[in-house]
Amino acid sequence: MSEETKAFLEPKETYDASQIQVLEGLEAVRLRPGMYIGSTSSSGLHHLVYEIVDNAIDEALAGFCTHITVTVEPGDVIRVSDDGRGIPVDVQEQTGKPALEVVYTVLHAGGKFGGGGYKVSGGLHGVGASVVNALSEWLEVEVHRGGNIYQMKFSRGDKTQDMKIIGQTDRTGTTVRFKPDPEMFEDTVYDYETLHVRMREQAFLNAGLRITIADERPESADREESERRDSMCYEGGIREFVSYLNRSKQPLHPDVIYVAGVREDSEAEIALQWNDSYNEVIDSFANNIHTPGGGMHETGFKTALTRVLNAYGKKTGVLKEGESLSGEDCREGMTAVISVKLVNPQFEGQTKDKLGNSDIRTLVDGILQEKLTEFLEENPAVGRAIMDKALTASRAREAARRARESIRNKSGLESGGMPEKLQDCNEKDPALCEIYIVEGDSAGGSAIQGRDSRFQAILSMWGKMLNVEKARADKIYKNEKLQPVITALGAGIGEDFNLEKLRYHKVIIMADADVDGSHIRTLLLTFFFRYMRPLIENGYVYSAVPPLYKLTRGKQQRVAYSDEERDRVSAEMRGDNPNAKIDISRYKGLGEMSKDELWETTMDPEKRTLRRITLGDAIQADQIFSLLMGEEVEPRRAWIETNAKYVSNLDI
Ligand code: 28F
């Protein structure tokens, strides 16, 4: 052991008060992991990676790191590497320990220490490296700094190897490897696509930073792919983010509009572009943290946008005396990314995904007011295109209002007049009622016979559904396929949507696990997302999970919902008799299940699995939908190609 290493090891022998505190700190993480990473489900598992990457990004924000690499190694071990300055290794006066050790063992002592970066706190974010350490079966960190390579190891948060020098180097940077603790997580398998989406988002938000992600796991039964690798670097930052979000749409003006500004310790940047679709997409971030709940930055953006466009319309004479555009008119077909950086972000709401700092509203409003006005004056052709879009939107909204009114009046007259395709339940209390929206008449038939009619209603849907993307709101309200859904749910639509009138507190989509099934699911989710969003936000939408396999041994029958379960159940049924013949058949669709099978496997509240649809699922469906229905051929072809593999996997 070198003298230098010895010097580092020296103080740790003293078991002082601060060390006791450290132990208590990480113990708390293992006792209540959800408090620190949200959950111990797959989302929490992925969160571990984001925590480590966040630290590397802070080093990039401070101006010292240009490349971050995230690798999924065999066995779902994660390796994250950066080319920053390397975490400091000198012994700290207060603790008597190397800074590196403190970063990995003291709660809330992550890399959030100013130094040019922004303090990121609140919500689940920035809880730091020590939380990842506490929740890892093992973790090792290697720092290249000052010519030396330092290494340190831990297990479940406890140090298993003191920091030592293991070699020499001519570069600087930090590398962390960890294996999430299977004792702490329900599932320890990483999903490459989930990590990819997140890393791409971070690359867009940090212009010029390169993030590489690689999958080194061998291919598995569930995953055909191995050795995937994606390297992302966007010099244009959020401008390119907007182009990316609009990739399957027709833009109404060639260049993405970009405005930015700074005030005191806060800064904001906004990129936006209109396309010929009817929906608005606003993705907002505070300190690189996604805020799907919106908040002050979005409010400032919306108010200023409406004000600027109205003023511009008046000034150019496009808007006549007494005419005005609503906020929604202005945002129809608009895709925007708002990214703000501030010192003390307040994340509010139940899911802590809403920014509460009101001075940010003023900042965003001010920047947009000044810079967008200027932009429109300098780019009259773009201004004209935006005004045309907003005016058409305004007229269509008026037509939709009239159509909606006629729906409202009708349902008032034929009070309770329910659609023909609805087999309602007897119970009337919405909290106790469920509605299954079933694809196909034969599946619908089995569901009607198999259900518990006391509280389960069935609505069959069949045939090709309306293309929600291309249709205007007024057409959607009158559409014959969607009308029964609207009427059966009873809560109205769009601006009229009223959760209190909802007739069922479980809206369950039951569709096959094939291409047609996923098509109908995507359509319905997109429809709910765009026109009944509170339904999803309040957790009322579910997906039924029908089994994939039927296993038969003599008179004994079981079902399995995944390949893994099929193998497990088959082994169980075989028991000690290795020669037993087990017949395994694959369910081709809901339609081929008997009413009893359907009830037992998919509808009986005692036995079934329901998957609650999250806003994230719906946003994804909405994106896939735009891609499938949009004008652009190339992204659509790419999606079908990628998913064809998935589909053929399913059909084996
Ligand atoms: C793979 C994950 O965690 N990278 C990091 C740094 C660099 C510094 C730092 C981090 C200083 C005293 C806490 C270096 N030189 N990648 C990473 N790179 N943290 S985390 O400082 C942390 C504080 O204790 C760093 C000078 N200043 C800061």
Boltz pocket constraint, residues with backbone or C-beta under 6 A from the ligand:
constraints:
  - pocket:
      binder: B
      contacts: [[A, 52], [A, 53], [A, 55], [A, 56], [A, 59], [A, 80], [A, 81], [A, 82], [A, 84], [A, 85], [A, 86], [A, 87], [A, 88], [A, 99], [A, 103], [A, 109], [A, 110], [A, 111], [A, 112], [A, 113], [A, 115], [A, 174], [A, 175], [A, 176]]
      max_distance: 6.0
